[in-house]
């Protein structure tokens, strides 16, 4: 459960680490340097806000696993931990939604429109990957770089 909730956060941190200026996103959405900086700060704040909740969630999951591995787990304790984990998961979602809204508030209307198109690309990307996995599509072939010899494969 933790990984499903925190995957977007982990991905965002990785994207910022690999592409500090986010040049592609900056170009597509026509973001200013100030917007990029603010988005980076929001992501950092989001990570700091989610971390303690995620740690409590992980501790609760470990307790639950330990209880369930016992010979006769206490149903009340198991139920309490399941409810606690679920509640913490909702808290993570609320925090992430709040920070997403802060990030969206930084965008101009035209940028938000372009962002909707990027959202659709994500949906299509997943569908394309699934189609390729079933052999319905072939992976793209890339042309060798111009001005030099072709890359040996």
N, C-alpha and C positions, 0 to 999 in steps of 0.2 A: 504494500500500500504506500509506503514512504516513497519508493522509487517512482511510482506513477504520479504522485503529487509533486515531487521535487524535480522530475525530469526536465520540465521547462526552465526551471531555475538553473540547473546544472548546465543545460545547453546554452543559456544566455551567458553564463560566466565563461564558458569555453569560447563562445563567439567573440566576446569582448577581449579575451586574452589573445586570440589568434589574429584579430583584426581591430586593433585599438581605435582606429578612426572610422571603422565601418564604411569604407569608401563606396562599396556597391549600394548599400542601403541609403547612404547619404546622396548618391547620385540619383537613384530611382525616386526617392521621396523628396529630393531637393531640400535636404535638411541643412540647417545652418550649423556652424561649429558649436554655437551655444546650445542648440537643441541636442546635438550629439553628447556634449558634456553633461547636460542635464539628464539625458537618458541613462548615461553611465552611472551617474550619482543615484538615480532612482533604483537601478538594478542593484547597486551596492547596498543601499538602504533596505531593499527587499530581502536580500540575503541575510542581513543582520537581524531583520525582524522574524524571518522564518526559522533561522537556526535554532533558537531555544525551543521552539515548538516541535521541530523535527527531532531534537534530542530527546524530549519527553516522550514523543511518539515512539521512538526507537526503544527507549527503556521499557515502555509499556508492552511493546511487541515482544521484547525479550522475556519479560515476566510472563506473558501469556504463553509463549512457547515452552518455558520452563514448567509452568503449571500443567500444560497439556501433555508433557512428557512423563508426568507423574503417573503412578498406578491408579489413583482415583482423584482426579482433579475436582476441586470445589466448584460446583456450577455457579454459585453466587460470585466468586472471585473471577471466574472466567468471564461471566457476563459483565461484571464491572469493568474489566480491562477492555473488552470489546467495545463497550459504550465509550470508554475514555479514548480509545484509539480513534473511533469514529468522530468524536467531538473534536479531537485535535486535528483530524483531517479536514474537518469543516473550517476550523480556525485558519489552517494553512491556506485553504481555498479563498477565504475571505481576505486574508492579508494580500495574497497574490492578486486578487481582483482589484483591491484598493490601489495597489501600486500600478497595475495595468491601466487603471483609469487615470492616475496621475500622469503616466507616460502619454496616454492618448490626448490628455488636455494640453500637452505641449505642441501638438500638431495643428496645422492650419486645415481648414476644410478640404482644400485640394489634396493635401498630404493624406488626410484620412481616406479620401476616395481611392487614392493609389494604394493605400494599405489594404483596402478591401480586395483589390485585385491580387495583391500578394497572398492574402488569405486563401483565395480561390486556387492559387498556384499550389499551395500546400496540399489542398484536397486532391488536386489533379496529380501531384507528384506521388502521393501514396497509391492512388489508383493505377498510375503508370507502373510503379514498382511491382504491384501485385500482378498486373497484366504481363509484365516481363517475366515474373517468377513462374507464371503458367505457360510461358512460351508464346503468348499472344503478340508480344512486341519484342523486337530485337534491341539490345542496348545501342546507344548512339555510337557511331564511329567518328573518331576525331581526326581531322586532317593534320598532317605534320605542320610544325611551325614554318612560316614563310621565311625565306632568306637564308635557309640553311639546309642541311641534309635531313632527311626524314629520321625520326626517332626509331631506333631498332627496337623491335618488340619481341 
